[in-house]
Amino acid sequence: MGSGRAVVKAGISFGSALAMVISWTANKSLLWVIVHGLLSWLYVIYYALRYHFRLIG
């Protein structure tokens, strides 16, 4: 069971890092980097749907 928690923690950490990099690339604002880092995977999914797949208008 302990290794499952490590995988989840690594996924959350990767999601936060990915969100922060995307945010910095798109906005160049430290405030937005912090906000999007806290939102983690939610921001990554939003960004993909909005700008990559163009599903959100």
Order of alpha helices (4+ residues) and beta strands (2+ residues): alpha-alpha-alpha
